[in-house]
Amino acid sequence: MGIVNIDDELHDQIRKASAVSCRSINAQAAFWIKIGMLCEMNPTMGFNEIVARELRAAGVVAQSVNVATP
């Protein structure tokens, strides 16, 4: 394992995002790094497509959710 040097503003953004995502700060940073790498390797795919592909590869079966409109 290594140490990654990031600026204070990025660390603050990771900390805030980790609270929303219910991840540790390290897990949030690792998620962003992995998604960023996958985006660079697959420039024609969008974020949602990449996440859906990774979920399928992990064996996650997503079901549609019906959202009621007022």
Beta strands, then each sheet from edge to edge (+ up, - down):
end
